[in-house]
């Protein structure tokens, strides 16, 4: 194929921004970045989102399906085919194997359009003890395997996810590892502000930050348990926990860490219709104000919050089954928890607290270590995958 040929990508998702999650967040930035590349066009087709205004100012074309009882599935597919026809789409990109991925394959085969599918974690990862992951359910597993087998190319967010796709029957030579990116220009443009005074944190405190919804896969309780073991250090360690409040106050009280944990609640917007585009200045400045980002999740395909923390110069501490480990320099820009238990986590936090000054001196080094993962560069890599199957 002529490399100057117009690439017209139709991205198929179920949920989409401004609903927030790793897939929604990354799809928004990818679609936006693709449309800045030469000879490349991207549109998004998604399911009905009645909470989003019809005139929502997306920076790219979005086709939103209507919903009407038993016709919802039919209308969703008709919406995708309408996008394909109107925008002269010549390649489909399905997000999440058991969701937009399988749908993209079905429509692509019907219309003779090449398809790439992309895993976002929960479609291939599973944690049986908490019932997490599509492979844990027969229908989810069947659709995931169907998408993997029938795609022209498959994108994995990390080597961890690639290994899992191969275990599910994927051909290794058909899988390309492309991680999520971060909005480099927007983060750089956010005025730096020390948020410690706002949250009544002293300069001498060792501040850890986490971000996300309190879901079983995030295992927030492991972090609270570890903090409860550090009672004599409770006046030195502060944990800024970003995300919807939900049942977090009860958890904080049950572990007796009220003097250590600061619950910010949702900081990107307060109400569903009060939508602001990411990145969110307060969240970025919390990363900048912290000494360490911590994730105790059972699994993470490639966490965008962790990447943005690194882009702010903040080191990360993560568990073993996390894709971000592909890009951290172990012991320098990030650290991996040796055992997933409260005692090991508490000991590790104390060790890193002792390294506080040393970690602060590494901030520029940490930022530079991920500078190649901006969304423009990620979009260029994705464009090469499109070219390979056209």
C-alpha positions, 0 to 999 in steps of 0.5 A: 500500500502507498504509505501516503494513502489516506487512513480513515479509522473507525474506533469502536467502543461501548463506553466513551469519554466523558465517562471515565475509566482507563479505556475511555480516557485513552480512547479519547486521547488516541482519537484526538492525536490520530487526527493531528497526524498527516493523512490520518482521520479517526472517528469514534462510534459508541453506545448511547450515553443519555447523560452526555449532551448531544452537542458535547464538544468532542475534538473529533467525530463521534457517532453515538447510538440510540437506545430503545429496549430490545432494539438497542443492540441493533441500533448500536450496530447500525450506528457503526455502519452509518459511521463507516459509510459516512466517513468512508472508513477503511480500517476498524479499531475495536476497543476491548476484546469482548466489547468493541473488539468482537463487534468490530470483527463481526462488522469488519468481516461482513463489510470486508474491512480490516480490523485491529483489536486492542486489549485494555486489561479486564478482557484478558486478565482475571482475578478469580477470588474477586470474580474480576475479568471477562475470561471468568465468564463463559460469554466474555471468554468466548467473545474475547477468543473470537476477537483475538482469533479473527483480528488482522492485528492485535494491540496489547498495552504491555508485555504482561497483556501480550503474554496473556493474549498468547495464553488465550490462543493469540499468535505472538507474531500478530500482537504489537505492544503499544502502551497508553500515552500521556498528554505531555503538552497539557501537563507541561502547561499546567501551572505548578502549585504546591497543594500540601497547604490546601490539604494541611500537609507539612513539607516534612511529611512523606506523601503517597498518592493513589487515584481511582475508584474503590473497586475490589481489583484496586485492593485499597484495603491492602494499603490501609492495612499497611498504613495501620501497621505504621502507627508510630509513623502516622505523623510522618506519612500521609496518604492522599486518596483521590477518587469518589468517596463511596465507602472509603470513610468506613474503611478508613475508620475500620483500619484506624488510619483517619489521621493518615488518610486524606480523602479528596473525593472526585476532583476532576468534576463534582457533577456528571454534567460538569465535565472538564477535559483531562488532564485535571490541574488539581490531580496533576499538582497532587502528583507533583506534591507527592513523594510517591504514587502507590498502586496495590491493584491485583492487576493493571494492564497499563495504568494511565494514572501511574504514567502521569505520575511518572510524567510529573517526576513522581516515582511509583510503587506497584504490585507485580502484575502491572503493565507499567513495569515495562517502562519503569527502571526498577529501583530508580524510577519505580519499585515493585512490591516483593510480596502482596501483604501488609507487612511487606508493603509497610516495610517498603514504605518505610524504606522509601520514606528514608529515600525521600531526599534522594527520590526528590533529586530524581524528579527530572530523570523520572520525567525524562524516562517516559517522555517518549510516551506522549500521545502523539508518539503513541498515535504514530506507532498505532498508525504504523499498525494500521498501515501494516494491515491495509 
